[in-house]
Amino acid sequence: MTDHETKTKKPEQNLDLKELVRVWGPVESEIIKNLLESEGISCFFKGLMLQTIYPFSADGLGEIKILVPEKDLETAKELLKNLEQKPPFGDESPNGQT
């Protein structure tokens, strides 16, 4: 390999994707995507095309799988776990306690 090829070669990326979660609509998938990307985790959707053609969910047909790189899977799971534990907006008590 020449010196030029060594300098211009990009590091290999780990694109071994693992399923993080399955959701039933594009709104929920976009919320999760925004959360993950705000923490620097890329994600990909599988099954979104069917939702845009047939906007319904029946027997798993409208299901969207959210995939993340394997190296980020545990962090992404923790983020979702923390998201599920937070009360909905406006449900906090006036003094900030839940």
N, C-alpha and C positions, 0 to 999 in steps of 0.2 A: 504494500500500500504506500502510495507516495505521501509526502508531507502535506501536500494540498488536500488530498482525500481525507487524511486524518483530521485536519482542522475543520473541514466542512461536513464531516459525517455527524449526523444528529444522534444523540443517545437514543437507544431503543426504549420505546414506551411500553409499559405493561398494559395491554389492552385486554387482558383476561377478565371479562366482565362477569359479575355475579349478580343474581337477582336480590334486590334489597326489599322490595315490597310490591304488592299488586293493589291497584286502586281501580275505582269504577268510573272515573270521569276525567276529562282534561283539566278541569279547574283544580281538583285535588293534586293531580300530577304536576301542574305548574307551580303550585304552592311548595311542594316538596322539592322540586327542581330549584326554585329560588333559594330555599333554605340551604340546600347542599352547595350550590354555587357560591353563596355568600361565605361559606366556610372553605372555599377552594376545592370542592369535590365535583368532578365532572359527572354527569349522569346522562343516560340515554333511555329513550322510551321504546318499548316494543308493543305493538298493537294499537297505536294511536291512529293509524290510517283507517282502520275499520270504524272507529268512532266518527271520523269526519265523513265517511260515506253513509253509514247507517247510524245516526245519532241515538242509539238506545243501548241498554244493557240487559241482556237476558241470557241466562245459562252460561255466563262467562264470556259471551261474545263481545261485550264492550269493555272487557278488562284491559288495563294498561299495566304492563310490567315496567318497573323502574330498575335499571341496571346501573351498577357503579363498578369502577375498577376494583379488583380483588383487594389491592393494598389499602383501599379506603373503606372497605365494607364495615369493619367494626366501628369506625368513627361515625359513619353514616347511620348505623343502627342506634348508636348512642344519641345522636342528634334527634332522630325520630322518637326515641323513647322520651327524651326531655320535652319535645314538642307536645306529646300526648299527655304529659303530666301537668302542663300549664293550664290554668283555667281560661275559659273563653274571655275575650275582650269585654271589659265592663263587669266581670264577676268578682273583682277584687273588692275587699272592704275598703272604706274610706281611709283607714290608717295604713294601707299598703299590705295588710296581712290577708292571707287567703283563708 
